[in-house]
Amino acid sequence: MTTIKRYKILDCSISAVDTRLAFDACIERINSGEGGYVCFSNVHAVVTARKDLLLRRATNNAFIASPDGRPLSVVGKWRGVDVQQVAGPDFLPYMMEHAADGKHFFMGSTEDTLVKLKDALGSSFPQADIVGLYSPPFGPMSQAENNKIHKMIVDAGANIVWVGLGAPKQECWMADNWQQLRPALLFGVGAAFDFHAGKINRAPEFMRRSGLEWLHRLFSEPKRLWKRYLVTNSLFIFYLCVDGLSSMFKKHGSSK
């Protein structure tokens, strides 16, 4: 079985992966029938998890908590960890192309987005088996709604479930429901549905490589995202400094 190491950023345990390692581990997990879920964590997620215990638990208990945001992989590299950024919007098409026995179910977003997403992915990956789509009602999910979703996924025979409910709702939902959905493996990919459906333009590749995708999204949706990026990014740097100083003082104190 593929072994994946973890490293800590703030209060979250992030997986030291690259695309191929994550893919191989996911395929092994699917074939084993154990089930589980994969989070794609970014700066917003780890900062929110500082106070949101449910999100923190969901992230830390995930089969894989991939560094979706480039800063998380950069911090890992600074610490000597062998890790690459593996973003949800990139991993989705990789799985669609390479998971030969994948039966894909898409849950989340709106019906219009899901139809456009299926058309786009079906055109790009005609060999991929998309077995179901479902757009749940907005707001908290009732147990009856959850049971309905479980039945749809199980009846469809899905072994790969893409969840696009947005963070932190999707992470908490996966943590609460993955066991009932075994042997399927769940992936919380957030805005990936909108990107691949053509509803939102993704940043150019040079910005993604440079770690500036957040800036492109900020200018694309300033009213919705200004707080998330400007405030959250500042808090991320602040918390990193606080944790770094705390570790330094603890180390200095233990050496006396």
Backbone bond lengths (Angstrom), bond angles and torsions (degrees), N, CA, C in turn:
res aa  C-N    CA-C-N  psi(-1)  N-CA   C-N-CA  omega(-1)  CA-C   N-CA-C  phi
1 M - - - 1.470 - - 1.527 109.50 -
2 T 1.326 116.62 139.13 1.461 121.41 179.07 1.527 110.13 -66.75
3 T 1.327 116.27 130.24 1.457 121.42 178.17 1.522 109.40 -100.85
4 I 1.324 115.46 129.95 1.457 120.73 179.93 1.521 109.36 -118.35
5 K 1.329 115.81 122.19 1.456 120.76 178.80 1.528 109.61 -78.89
6 R 1.315 116.35 160.75 1.466 122.16 178.38 1.526 108.98 -125.03
7 Y 1.316 115.95 153.97 1.459 120.57 173.37 1.529 107.84 -137.31
8 K 1.313 116.83 152.63 1.460 120.48 -172.00 1.525 111.36 -96.60
9 I 1.322 115.51 132.18 1.466 122.33 169.90 1.526 106.67 -127.30
10 L 1.328 115.94 119.02 1.454 122.52 -171.37 1.528 107.53 54.72
11 D 1.320 119.11 -118.62 1.464 120.22 -178.99 1.521 112.45 -104.42
12 C 1.314 117.57 9.25 1.456 121.68 -174.44 1.524 112.41 -107.75
13 S 1.309 114.87 141.80 1.459 122.44 177.90 1.528 108.23 -97.92
14 I 1.330 116.28 108.37 1.465 122.79 -174.16 1.531 109.75 -100.56
15 S 1.324 116.19 142.85 1.460 121.32 -177.26 1.526 111.40 -82.52
16 A 1.318 116.03 134.65 1.469 122.19 178.23 1.524 108.10 -86.42
17 V 1.326 115.92 90.05 1.457 121.18 -174.42 1.523 111.52 -128.44
18 D 1.309 114.65 165.83 1.456 122.55 159.34 1.529 105.25 -126.28
19 T 1.310 117.60 178.59 1.461 119.59 -173.89 1.521 112.14 -59.76
20 R 1.327 116.90 -45.60 1.461 119.61 -176.13 1.523 111.63 -68.01
21 L 1.334 117.04 -41.60 1.458 120.50 179.09 1.526 110.36 -62.65
22 A 1.331 116.65 -44.97 1.459 120.34 178.92 1.525 110.72 -62.63
23 F 1.322 116.67 -43.01 1.470 120.50 179.62 1.521 111.20 -61.59
24 D 1.332 116.92 -49.62 1.467 120.34 -178.87 1.533 111.12 -59.37
25 A 1.335 116.13 -42.49 1.459 120.21 -179.65 1.530 110.55 -64.92
26 C 1.330 116.62 -39.85 1.469 120.11 179.73 1.530 111.52 -66.43
27 I 1.316 116.93 -42.44 1.474 120.02 178.78 1.525 110.35 -63.23
28 E 1.324 117.41 -42.22 1.462 120.54 176.61 1.525 110.95 -60.20
29 R 1.317 115.53 -42.46 1.459 120.45 -179.30 1.531 111.06 -65.57
30 I 1.320 117.15 -42.62 1.464 120.90 177.72 1.518 110.61 -62.18
31 N 1.317 116.37 -45.74 1.468 120.34 -179.29 1.519 112.59 -65.50
32 S 1.338 116.60 -28.12 1.463 120.13 -179.53 1.524 112.28 -74.55
33 G 1.327 116.86 -22.15 1.455 120.71 -178.48 1.512 114.29 78.14
34 E 1.339 117.35 9.28 1.465 120.80 -177.22 1.524 113.24 -74.31
35 G 1.331 116.54 -24.19 1.447 119.75 -175.73 1.517 112.01 73.80
36 G 1.317 116.32 -175.22 1.460 121.51 -179.09 1.514 110.02 139.66
37 Y 1.322 115.66 -170.55 1.458 119.07 -179.84 1.526 109.94 -149.48
38 V 1.335 114.05 155.87 1.460 122.44 -177.23 1.524 108.54 -121.86
39 C 1.323 115.93 127.15 1.465 121.68 174.58 1.525 109.29 -101.47
40 F 1.315 116.32 145.60 1.457 121.87 172.39 1.526 106.07 -113.52
41 S 1.324 114.79 98.55 1.466 121.36 -169.13 1.520 111.95 -92.64
42 N 1.315 115.53 140.37 1.464 121.03 176.70 1.528 109.74 -129.28
43 V 1.325 116.13 -173.86 1.462 120.64 -178.22 1.526 111.15 -58.47
44 H 1.323 115.68 -44.11 1.463 119.69 -179.70 1.537 110.70 -58.17
45 A 1.330 116.73 -41.96 1.466 120.56 -177.50 1.522 111.94 -66.26
46 V 1.334 117.57 -45.52 1.462 118.50 -176.35 1.524 111.75 -72.67
47 V 1.341 117.01 -30.86 1.468 119.37 175.96 1.531 110.00 -70.51
48 T 1.327 117.00 -44.06 1.460 120.67 178.08 1.520 111.24 -61.46
49 A 1.337 116.27 -38.39 1.457 121.18 -178.98 1.526 112.76 -67.58
50 R 1.326 116.40 -12.93 1.466 120.24 176.45 1.534 110.04 -59.07
51 K 1.343 115.77 -36.41 1.470 120.30 -179.01 1.527 112.98 -114.35
52 D 1.334 116.00 -21.52 1.466 120.74 -178.02 1.528 109.17 -91.71
53 L 1.329 116.18 98.49 1.460 121.48 -174.61 1.531 111.71 -64.84
54 L 1.332 117.20 -35.94 1.465 120.08 -178.93 1.525 110.86 -65.81
55 L 1.333 117.06 -41.72 1.461 120.35 177.19 1.519 110.61 -66.29
56 R 1.325 116.69 -40.45 1.460 120.21 179.39 1.528 110.89 -61.09
57 R 1.325 115.99 -45.53 1.466 119.75 179.36 1.523 111.17 -64.24
58 A 1.328 116.10 -41.39 1.465 119.74 179.11 1.522 111.27 -61.38
59 T 1.320 116.62 -43.08 1.468 121.05 179.26 1.514 111.34 -65.29
60 N 1.318 116.50 -47.21 1.460 120.73 -174.63 1.521 113.10 -73.20
61 N 1.330 117.60 -21.72 1.463 121.07 179.16 1.522 112.82 -96.92
62 A 1.331 117.13 0.94 1.463 120.68 -179.85 1.523 110.62 -67.67
63 F 1.313 115.98 149.21 1.466 120.68 173.73 1.525 109.72 -57.74
64 I 1.333 115.75 -44.93 1.461 122.25 173.02 1.521 107.63 -137.00
65 A 1.320 117.26 133.76 1.468 122.96 169.62 1.521 106.11 -114.96
66 S 1.311 115.29 89.83 1.464 121.71 -173.30 1.524 111.41 -75.39
67 P 1.351 117.68 143.66 1.471 120.62 174.81 1.523 110.30 -74.81
68 D 1.318 116.11 87.95 1.460 121.86 -179.81 1.527 110.40 -69.36
69 G 1.330 115.93 -42.10 1.454 120.38 178.25 1.516 111.53 -83.71
70 R 1.328 116.23 136.36 1.467 119.77 -177.61 1.535 113.25 -59.14
71 P 1.338 119.95 -37.07 1.473 118.31 179.02 1.523 113.52 -56.78
72 L 1.330 117.66 -31.18 1.464 119.63 -179.17 1.528 111.38 -69.30
73 S 1.328 116.92 -37.22 1.466 118.94 177.70 1.519 110.46 -74.51
74 V 1.345 117.56 -34.32 1.471 121.20 178.65 1.529 110.39 -64.35
75 V 1.326 116.87 -44.25 1.465 120.20 177.95 1.526 110.11 -61.60
76 G 1.313 116.54 -40.92 1.457 119.89 177.72 1.521 111.97 -60.56
77 K 1.330 116.95 -43.29 1.462 120.96 179.31 1.524 110.89 -64.71
78 W 1.332 116.95 -39.05 1.465 120.38 176.51 1.531 110.80 -57.67
79 R 1.306 115.47 -31.43 1.466 120.63 -178.22 1.523 112.63 -90.96
80 G 1.327 116.30 6.59 1.461 120.38 177.46 1.505 114.84 85.12
81 V 1.336 117.53 15.15 1.458 121.86 -179.91 1.529 109.82 -87.85
82 D 1.326 116.60 136.04 1.460 121.74 177.17 1.531 107.89 -83.23
83 V 1.326 116.85 96.27 1.459 121.36 -173.76 1.521 110.00 -147.96
84 Q 1.324 115.51 149.16 1.459 122.02 175.86 1.530 109.00 -127.82
85 Q 1.303 116.55 153.73 1.455 119.99 173.84 1.529 109.25 -65.55
86 V 1.326 115.84 129.97 1.465 121.51 175.12 1.523 106.58 -129.56
87 A 1.317 116.09 97.11 1.459 121.85 -174.66 1.522 111.05 -88.12
88 G 1.327 116.05 145.39 1.450 121.13 179.62 1.523 113.89 -55.80
89 P 1.351 119.14 -45.65 1.468 119.96 179.87 1.527 113.75 -63.82
90 D 1.335 118.14 -20.34 1.466 121.66 176.04 1.527 111.26 -90.45
91 F 1.333 116.15 -35.22 1.461 119.18 -176.71 1.528 111.38 -73.18
92 L 1.316 117.36 -31.19 1.467 120.36 179.53 1.531 111.52 -57.83
93 P 1.333 120.06 -55.63 1.466 118.76 179.22 1.525 112.90 -65.31
94 Y 1.345 117.17 -29.30 1.467 119.35 177.43 1.528 109.85 -62.93
95 M 1.330 116.42 -43.62 1.457 120.24 177.86 1.521 111.01 -66.71
96 M 1.312 116.75 -40.21 1.462 120.09 179.43 1.526 111.10 -60.17
97 E 1.321 116.05 -36.07 1.466 120.07 -177.91 1.521 112.80 -80.62
98 H 1.333 116.81 -38.19 1.467 119.66 -168.19 1.529 115.60 -105.69
99 A 1.318 118.73 -17.45 1.467 119.94 -179.68 1.527 109.21 -82.64
100 A 1.311 116.14 90.00 1.465 121.32 -170.80 1.530 113.07 -59.80
101 D 1.313 117.02 -36.25 1.466 120.86 -177.13 1.533 112.26 -102.40
102 G 1.320 116.31 17.78 1.456 120.01 -177.15 1.522 112.92 -73.12
103 K 1.322 114.95 134.46 1.459 121.86 173.29 1.530 105.92 -117.90
104 H 1.316 117.05 105.81 1.458 123.45 -165.66 1.530 112.12 -95.85
105 F 1.325 114.65 132.84 1.457 121.99 175.05 1.526 107.43 -123.43
106 F 1.343 116.92 133.47 1.461 121.71 -178.77 1.524 109.22 -113.02
107 M 1.334 116.06 122.32 1.461 121.62 -177.68 1.519 110.17 -127.96
108 G 1.356 115.90 122.98 1.455 119.77 179.21 1.515 111.35 133.76
109 S 1.316 116.39 -176.59 1.457 124.60 177.14 1.535 111.16 57.92
110 T 1.332 116.87 -151.56 1.462 122.15 -178.25 1.523 109.99 -110.36
111 E 1.336 115.72 163.50 1.464 119.34 179.79 1.518 111.08 -61.97
112 D 1.326 116.53 -40.29 1.469 120.50 179.85 1.525 110.79 -61.27
113 T 1.343 116.47 -44.70 1.469 120.12 179.46 1.518 110.81 -64.00
114 L 1.321 117.28 -41.52 1.466 120.46 -178.67 1.530 111.40 -64.48
115 V 1.319 117.71 -39.72 1.467 120.53 178.46 1.527 110.19 -64.16
116 K 1.335 116.04 -45.04 1.471 119.63 178.43 1.530 110.56 -65.01
117 L 1.331 116.48 -38.15 1.459 120.89 179.47 1.528 110.80 -63.66
118 K 1.333 116.52 -45.47 1.467 119.81 179.21 1.520 111.20 -61.75
119 D 1.320 116.84 -42.59 1.467 120.20 179.44 1.528 111.09 -62.43
120 A 1.349 116.27 -44.06 1.464 120.34 -177.65 1.527 111.10 -66.78
121 L 1.326 116.02 -46.83 1.466 119.28 -178.66 1.527 111.14 -70.01
122 G 1.327 116.58 -36.33 1.463 119.62 177.61 1.513 111.98 -63.52
123 S 1.330 115.94 -34.82 1.469 120.32 178.19 1.527 111.18 -71.97
124 S 1.348 116.39 -40.61 1.470 120.54 -178.05 1.526 112.34 -77.49
125 F 1.336 116.27 -32.89 1.468 120.52 -176.08 1.527 109.38 -131.58
126 P 1.340 117.24 72.48 1.475 120.16 -175.70 1.521 113.53 -63.02
127 Q 1.336 116.93 -20.23 1.460 119.96 179.83 1.524 112.52 -81.31
128 A 1.333 117.73 -14.52 1.461 121.17 -176.21 1.535 109.99 -74.88
129 D 1.310 115.63 143.67 1.466 122.49 -176.94 1.537 109.56 -101.91
130 I 1.330 116.79 100.16 1.462 121.87 177.25 1.523 107.62 -93.74
131 V 1.333 116.17 110.92 1.467 120.38 -170.56 1.525 113.65 -100.53
132 G 1.351 118.06 -7.45 1.450 117.68 179.83 1.512 114.16 -174.98
133 L 1.330 115.08 153.36 1.458 123.51 176.50 1.527 107.61 -136.32
134 Y 1.327 116.10 142.79 1.467 117.87 173.77 1.518 110.26 -155.27
135 S 1.330 114.86 130.29 1.459 121.93 175.79 1.529 108.22 -107.39
136 P 1.331 117.58 105.69 1.468 119.36 -178.52 1.527 111.29 -75.82
137 P 1.328 117.08 161.74 1.471 119.61 176.43 1.517 110.72 -62.21
138 F 1.330 116.78 148.80 1.459 120.13 176.13 1.523 109.59 -71.95
139 G 1.322 115.52 154.81 1.459 119.98 -179.57 1.518 111.03 99.40
140 P 1.321 116.97 -177.79 1.467 121.61 -179.43 1.527 110.84 -60.57
141 M 1.333 115.90 144.34 1.458 120.36 -179.83 1.525 110.15 -92.59
142 S 1.315 115.75 132.69 1.459 120.84 174.91 1.525 109.30 -79.16
143 Q 1.316 116.09 164.70 1.458 119.73 177.45 1.524 110.62 -64.41
144 A 1.344 116.36 -34.84 1.465 119.58 177.88 1.531 110.84 -63.59
145 E 1.338 116.49 -40.16 1.466 120.46 177.78 1.522 110.60 -65.93
146 N 1.330 116.29 -42.35 1.463 120.33 177.18 1.523 111.31 -59.42
147 N 1.318 115.97 -45.34 1.470 120.22 179.74 1.528 111.12 -61.47
148 K 1.319 115.83 -37.91 1.462 120.70 177.90 1.529 110.75 -63.50
149 I 1.332 116.03 -43.77 1.465 120.50 179.31 1.524 110.56 -64.83
150 H 1.321 116.45 -43.89 1.469 119.91 178.40 1.528 110.44 -55.48
151 K 1.337 116.13 -47.83 1.467 120.65 -177.17 1.527 110.91 -63.27
152 M 1.322 117.44 -41.24 1.467 120.72 -179.97 1.520 111.20 -61.62
153 I 1.327 116.20 -44.03 1.462 120.43 -177.72 1.519 111.44 -68.90
154 V 1.328 116.02 -44.53 1.465 120.26 -179.90 1.525 110.58 -66.10
155 D 1.341 117.05 -45.57 1.468 120.13 -179.29 1.524 111.93 -63.52
156 A 1.341 116.91 -30.04 1.469 120.61 179.16 1.527 112.20 -76.02
157 G 1.328 116.83 -13.54 1.463 120.35 -178.36 1.512 113.21 72.18
158 A 1.335 116.86 24.88 1.464 120.77 -177.68 1.526 111.35 -69.86
159 N 1.336 115.87 137.94 1.472 119.91 171.95 1.529 111.59 -116.19
160 I 1.333 117.11 -3.73 1.463 122.86 174.78 1.528 107.29 -132.94
161 V 1.330 116.34 117.08 1.461 120.50 -177.62 1.521 108.94 -117.61
162 W 1.327 115.62 119.48 1.464 121.77 178.45 1.525 108.73 -95.36
163 V 1.335 116.12 123.31 1.459 121.72 -174.04 1.529 108.67 -112.81
164 G 1.333 115.88 119.43 1.459 120.68 -178.41 1.516 111.43 -121.99
165 L 1.319 116.32 64.28 1.465 121.63 -179.14 1.519 112.54 -99.68
166 G 1.338 117.20 -6.60 1.460 120.58 -175.87 1.514 110.99 83.71
167 A 1.334 115.69 149.69 1.464 121.46 -179.38 1.528 109.67 -85.85
168 P 1.338 117.48 143.96 1.465 128.60 2.13 1.527 113.67 -93.25
169 K 1.340 117.39 6.16 1.465 120.08 -175.72 1.518 111.65 -59.29
170 Q 1.349 116.87 -43.88 1.456 118.91 -175.84 1.525 112.22 -67.36
171 E 1.336 117.60 -37.68 1.470 120.04 179.56 1.523 110.77 -65.14
172 C 1.323 115.81 -44.30 1.470 119.67 -179.06 1.530 110.69 -68.24
173 W 1.339 116.44 -37.67 1.464 119.32 178.13 1.530 110.94 -64.13
174 M 1.309 117.16 -43.40 1.465 120.12 179.35 1.528 111.15 -63.41
175 A 1.323 116.02 -42.58 1.468 120.15 -179.88 1.517 111.33 -62.07
176 D 1.329 117.09 -34.10 1.460 121.06 -178.00 1.523 113.67 -83.33
177 N 1.336 117.46 -20.00 1.471 119.67 -168.88 1.520 115.94 -121.19
178 W 1.333 118.67 -8.75 1.462 119.14 -171.89 1.526 113.01 -61.99
179 Q 1.324 117.11 -34.95 1.460 118.77 -176.45 1.528 112.06 -65.63
180 Q 1.336 116.52 -35.09 1.467 119.65 178.70 1.525 112.01 -73.09
181 L 1.338 117.01 -14.74 1.464 121.22 -175.67 1.526 113.09 -104.44
182 R 1.324 116.83 3.54 1.463 118.48 176.60 1.528 110.38 -57.70
183 P 1.344 116.67 143.28 1.468 129.65 13.07 1.532 115.10 -89.70
184 A 1.319 118.23 9.77 1.463 119.79 -177.66 1.523 111.80 -65.68
185 L 1.325 116.00 148.62 1.457 123.04 172.90 1.525 107.09 -106.94
186 L 1.338 116.60 131.39 1.462 122.36 -174.81 1.525 110.31 -102.21
187 F 1.340 116.06 142.57 1.461 122.32 -179.88 1.526 108.92 -128.43
188 G 1.329 117.52 119.23 1.464 121.26 177.74 1.512 110.80 -91.69
189 V 1.329 117.14 103.57 1.466 120.17 -169.77 1.528 114.46 -114.48
190 G 1.334 118.44 4.68 1.461 121.02 170.95 1.516 115.03 50.54
191 A 1.332 115.97 -118.93 1.471 122.21 -172.64 1.525 113.82 -70.83
192 A 1.323 118.35 -3.59 1.467 120.54 -179.62 1.528 111.61 -58.07
193 F 1.333 117.30 -34.62 1.471 119.82 178.73 1.527 110.06 -59.66
194 D 1.332 115.70 -47.23 1.472 120.06 -178.19 1.523 111.88 -66.35
195 F 1.332 116.71 -38.60 1.466 120.21 178.83 1.530 111.07 -61.02
196 H 1.334 115.41 -52.87 1.466 119.07 -173.28 1.524 112.73 -76.95
197 A 1.338 116.71 -19.18 1.465 120.17 174.60 1.521 111.43 -82.41
198 G 1.336 116.64 -7.51 1.460 120.83 -179.62 1.515 113.87 80.20
199 K 1.334 116.79 16.68 1.468 120.60 -179.74 1.526 111.27 -82.00
200 I 1.322 116.64 -31.07 1.463 122.56 178.82 1.519 107.94 -130.59
201 N 1.319 116.93 133.58 1.462 120.77 177.56 1.525 109.70 -78.95
202 R 1.312 115.71 129.83 1.451 119.75 178.40 1.523 110.33 -83.63
203 A 1.320 116.02 157.72 1.460 121.22 -179.80 1.534 110.63 -61.06
204 P 1.341 117.53 148.76 1.464 120.06 174.56 1.530 110.87 -57.88
205 E 1.313 115.47 154.57 1.463 119.83 -174.62 1.525 112.41 -59.49
206 F 1.353 118.37 -35.97 1.466 119.26 -178.36 1.524 110.42 -65.27
207 M 1.346 118.47 -32.00 1.457 121.00 177.33 1.526 110.67 -72.01
208 R 1.326 116.75 -36.45 1.462 120.28 177.76 1.522 110.37 -65.86
209 R 1.330 115.72 -42.56 1.473 119.31 179.55 1.524 111.44 -65.22
210 S 1.323 116.34 -30.18 1.468 120.93 -177.56 1.528 112.97 -88.97
211 G 1.324 116.79 0.73 1.461 119.73 -179.23 1.514 112.95 77.00
212 L 1.340 117.85 23.23 1.462 121.40 -176.03 1.528 112.73 -110.63
213 E 1.315 117.34 16.95 1.464 119.65 -179.96 1.530 110.80 -61.10
214 W 1.339 116.02 -34.87 1.469 119.98 179.60 1.531 110.97 -60.41
215 L 1.350 116.25 -35.61 1.458 120.21 -178.48 1.529 110.72 -68.21
216 H 1.314 115.77 -39.77 1.463 120.53 177.16 1.523 110.16 -62.39
217 R 1.324 117.46 -44.59 1.461 121.15 179.43 1.528 111.41 -65.69
218 L 1.327 115.98 -36.75 1.466 119.80 179.29 1.529 110.58 -62.27
219 F 1.329 117.21 -45.36 1.461 120.47 179.76 1.530 111.57 -71.33
220 S 1.337 116.47 -26.00 1.461 119.90 179.01 1.525 111.85 -75.05
221 E 1.353 116.50 -37.34 1.464 121.30 -178.49 1.532 110.02 -135.18
222 P 1.341 117.45 65.80 1.466 119.89 -173.02 1.527 114.22 -63.12
223 K 1.334 118.35 -40.25 1.464 119.84 -177.77 1.516 112.16 -64.61
224 R 1.323 116.57 -37.20 1.465 120.28 -177.17 1.519 112.71 -83.62
225 L 1.331 117.13 -31.80 1.459 119.72 -167.87 1.530 115.34 -111.16
226 W 1.349 118.26 -3.73 1.468 117.82 -174.57 1.522 111.49 -60.15
227 K 1.317 117.17 -43.44 1.467 119.55 -178.52 1.517 110.91 -68.12
228 R 1.333 114.77 -42.19 1.464 119.45 -178.30 1.521 111.69 -57.84
229 Y 1.336 116.83 -43.53 1.454 119.40 -175.16 1.527 113.67 -88.68
230 L 1.316 117.73 -48.64 1.460 118.89 -175.82 1.535 111.40 -71.29
231 V 1.313 116.83 -49.46 1.465 119.91 -179.56 1.522 110.96 -70.99
232 T 1.331 116.50 -48.48 1.465 119.80 -176.28 1.524 111.95 -64.72
233 N 1.334 117.31 -40.70 1.464 119.56 178.97 1.526 111.14 -63.32
234 S 1.334 116.76 -38.19 1.467 120.33 177.84 1.529 110.62 -65.57
235 L 1.341 116.09 -41.76 1.459 119.85 178.09 1.526 111.29 -64.34
236 F 1.330 116.45 -36.24 1.467 120.70 178.84 1.528 110.55 -59.56
237 I 1.320 116.57 -47.66 1.468 120.82 178.96 1.526 110.45 -63.90
238 F 1.331 116.43 -42.71 1.464 120.73 179.63 1.529 110.88 -61.05
239 Y 1.326 117.00 -48.56 1.467 120.64 -178.60 1.535 111.52 -64.66
240 L 1.323 116.60 -37.36 1.468 119.37 176.64 1.524 110.84 -60.78
241 C 1.333 115.79 -43.19 1.473 120.15 179.00 1.525 110.93 -64.65
242 V 1.325 116.93 -43.39 1.460 121.13 179.55 1.529 110.45 -61.42
243 D 1.337 116.23 -46.65 1.465 119.93 -179.66 1.523 111.23 -65.83
244 G 1.344 116.30 -37.39 1.458 119.81 178.55 1.516 112.32 -64.66
245 L 1.336 116.11 -43.64 1.467 120.13 178.10 1.519 111.09 -65.85
246 S 1.335 116.73 -39.77 1.462 120.88 178.77 1.527 110.95 -61.11
247 S 1.339 115.99 -44.55 1.469 120.42 178.73 1.522 111.29 -63.92
248 M 1.342 115.72 -39.20 1.463 119.90 -179.34 1.528 110.68 -65.15
249 F 1.329 116.74 -43.15 1.471 120.22 -179.94 1.529 110.85 -67.06
250 K 1.346 117.08 -39.93 1.460 120.23 177.85 1.526 111.75 -62.69
251 K 1.343 114.60 -42.21 1.453 119.62 179.30 1.510 110.92 -65.74
252 H 1.359 116.78 -41.24 1.451 121.79 179.59 1.533 110.45 -65.48
253 G 1.344 115.58 -40.12 1.463 119.61 -179.29 1.520 112.02 -68.08
254 S 1.335 117.38 -37.96 1.467 120.44 -178.65 1.531 112.29 -73.03
255 S 1.353 116.15 -19.05 1.475 119.44 -178.18 1.512 111.42 -85.18
256 K 1.347 117.85 -8.26 1.478 119.43 -179.36 1.517 110.64 -76.32
